[in-house]
Amino acid sequence: MDTYSDVYSYIKTQETDWQTARIPLTTSKSWNMREHIERCTNVSNGWYHQGQNDGLRRYDDIVTPIINVAFRSEGFDVKDIIPFVNDAKENYKSFIVKKRHPQWARTNQLDTFIDDVVETSVIYDLVLVKNVNNVRPEVVDLKTLAFCDQTDVMAGPICIKHQMTIADILSYKGKWDDEMIDLAISLAQFEKSNNVSGEQVAKTPSKYVEVYELVGELPETWIKEDGDLNKFVPQKHIVCYYKSQDGTNNGITLFKGKDKPLDKTFKALKIDRIRSKGRACGKSIVETLFEPQVWANYDAQKIKELLDSAFNIIISDSDELGNQKLTELKKNTILKQNRGDSTQILTSNLQNLTYFANDKSSLTQDARTLGSASDPALGLNPVSGTPLGTTQTVIQQGEGIHEYRQGKIATFFADVLYPEWILEWCVRDLNSGIKFSEELTLDEMIEIGTQIATNNAEQKIKEMILDGKIVEPGQKEALIEFGVEEFKKGGSRKFFETMQGEFKDIPVDVFVNVKGKQRYMAQNADKITNILREILANPQAFAQNPGIAKAFNQVLEESGMSAIDFTQVTEPLQVENKEVPQVSEAPQLTA
């Protein structure tokens, strides 16, 4: 890097290499990241990767339905992310954190952020997330990369190319060099470049400034005149270029300075790590479908050629019909009949149509297998006569790869994004002293209502004792029961309030529950129904034979149910010991 005299020449040279340089993966395979990003973008949108997308060539899109299944199967919701207070003494505050988080996350559009991560992963198998010092980080559009290390995106400097409007760049006045901002605006053009190709330009009604953001370990001399040329420090450069009259590129520095280490600004998720060692992007679902899509298009084009080759010829000695196309005749035209004959010759060269159609169908099915998209998952009816249980099994097994990928994405949120970036903002919100309302489940209503009623009952009993009143047996329990019922009458939506600074210095962690219980609601309902049927058929069996309870617990576990939820069913009934009244013998009658 010390061969570059300044940051301007470094950026332009690296951007050129990014466009053309390939990295060797094996002796027979090389790879270019920009090409990978462009092809994944084209295929995921149903566009030809080479040639014009002018609609004149038939395109049989087999990828879109498959990646739609992946988007739906690998995504999860904010409600699946459950923060908690990781402190035994302060654990009771977990309830407040858990109840506040969904509302706070929705306000800050974290659901949209999750969708961006999932969809980017499915298409490219590389998600680059940038910390923008806000609640919600930003998923970097990989098409905006000017360059990075193609072997490992986090191993070297990262440069992003922004197309900024005048309003965008003016918003940085006071943060960047104001004089250079004015100069950049004065040199801006009414055009916007294509970041992937770097050559195509779109004319626009407003001015755009092409701005490069470079972050990474760079020579100290680039931010410090008397710096050490051989010393590399974390830094950030915001630059743009303009062309002089002789056609050379000249740089303008809008900002430069020391920065945080690269891993404090960017985080990367790559799921397919083993097969794709040596390159920045993994093998995404879209890349897996490159070849099936190529050959599906080949078959589609051959079928079109066969259909176009089918034609009709009519031979006639009629002066009125001769030398004209029948399709050009107006509707309801009456033709004069001649004595001569008209002969129709049918020529059809469609003998290979069936073979191409069958091959295309086979390719489509193979692609669905590669993308783990079964017919039911695609919304297609199963083959007639397929048992319901078989269909459900196929769906569950087909979603296995999606659940695996979903787990990797969930781990990225739970172990990386939330602890290092997002939770800080969540805790800041809780510490601000806020009031909010949230729905409670029945179990939560009973739990919270019991705690509140118990505290109130104990306070009432304490006051009675201090006033010299007699506390009757069972009075406390009656007060608690009354308090719980009163709490329920208020409805399931309750109001909460946190005190300012209440969560200061309290460790808050998070876990992501993506087991997908809601997806198997029908199956779980069937299991529970069968369990209840067995219980009701012989309710005394569990009390009479403890061995049955053990076997029952095993059935629960193998059915995916929690035996804890059925504890009261498997526990033997406690029968009160009551004294049996003695019956005196009947008096003897005497004659």
Beta strands, then each sheet from edge to edge (+ up, - down):
strand 1: 23-26
strand 2: 29-31
strand 3: 81-85
strand 4: 127-130
strand 5: 138-139
strand 6: 145-147
strand 7: 158-165
strand 8: 189-193
strand 9: 201-219
strand 10: 232-243
strand 11: 249-258
strand 12: 266-269
strand 13: 311-316
strand 14: 342-347
strand 15: 435-439
strand 16: 493-497
strand 17: 508-512
sheet 1: 1+ 2-
sheet 2: 3+ 17-
sheet 3: 5+ 4- 12+
sheet 4: 6+ 7- 9+ 8-
sheet 5: 6+ 7- 9+ 10- 11+
sheet 6: 13+ 14-
sheet 7: 15+ 16-
end
